[in-house]
């Protein structure tokens, strides 16, 4: 069965900031280093993760059969902003990290709550239409240097299949972007995402 990538759009983030960490310090991580020129940064992901364009990754999924993932292949891909990238697990194609370069969203903890109040209905209705039930398992608001980071994590269920989606929205120097982590394990990649280096 072909693998699934869910259309997690930058404007449909859902969270309620229950936890806050100020002056968050990311740990040192090891793996493959990737340059993201659109935001002037480098990021490290595990050695089994490979970079691809969104269209290139979509073609891989449509052409292959990922036996490690049983999610349905009926869902269509969304269009994404220019400069978006995918970092996928070469051992399990459906597990991926999606980088989305979005428009500037100024936020702090209180503004984030207001933003999410508007988006909550949209996202849950979208999942319902896809036959997916969800359970929110973590939300967090972090301040690391000049960056504000929002994290929200969900446990997704469709039939007998289970997966996790963790989304990070980062605002820094009047620029905003997001990472969506989709996998079958509890690894949320927080150490990797928050260790991003700007140049």
Rosetta blueprint (number, residue, H / E / L):
1 X L
2 X L
3 X L
4 X L
5 X L
6 X L
7 X L
8 X L
9 X L
10 X H
11 X H
12 X H
13 X L
14 X L
15 X L
16 X L
17 X L
18 X L
19 X L
20 X E
21 X E
22 X L
23 X L
24 X L
25 X L
26 X L
27 X L
28 X L
29 X L
30 X L
31 X L
32 X E
33 X E
34 X E
35 X E
36 X E
37 X L
38 X L
39 X L
40 X L
41 X E
42 X E
43 X E
44 X E
45 X E
46 X L
47 X L
48 X L
49 X E
50 X E
51 X E
52 X E
53 X E
54 X H
55 X H
56 X H
57 X H
58 X H
59 X H
60 X H
61 X H
62 X H
63 X H
64 X L
65 X L
66 X L
67 X L
68 X L
69 X L
70 X L
71 X L
72 X L
73 X L
74 X L
75 X L
76 X L
77 X L
78 X L
79 X L
80 X L
81 X L
82 X L
83 X L
84 X L
85 X E
86 X E
87 X E
88 X E
89 X E
90 X L
91 X L
92 X E
93 X E
94 X E
95 X E
96 X E
97 X E
98 X E
99 X E
100 X E
101 X E
102 X E
103 X L
104 X L
105 X L
106 X L
107 X L
108 X L
109 X H
110 X H
111 X H
112 X H
113 X H
114 X H
115 X H
116 X H
117 X H
118 X H
119 X H
120 X H
121 X H
122 X H
123 X H
124 X H
125 X H
126 X H
127 X H
128 X H
129 X H
130 X L
131 X L
132 X L
133 X E
134 X E
135 X E
136 X E
137 X E
138 X E
139 X E
140 X E
141 X E
142 X E
143 X E
144 X E
145 X L
146 X L
147 X E
148 X E
149 X E
150 X E
151 X E
152 X E
153 X E
154 X E
155 X E
156 X E
157 X E
158 X E
159 X L
160 X L
161 X E
162 X E
163 X E
164 X E
165 X E
166 X E
167 X E
168 X E
169 X E
170 X E
171 X E
172 X E
173 X L
174 X L
175 X E
176 X E
177 X E
178 X E
179 X E
180 X E
181 X E
182 X E
183 X E
184 X L
185 X L
186 X L
187 X L
188 X L
189 X L
190 X H
191 X H
192 X H
193 X H
194 X H
195 X L
196 X L
197 X E
198 X E
199 X L
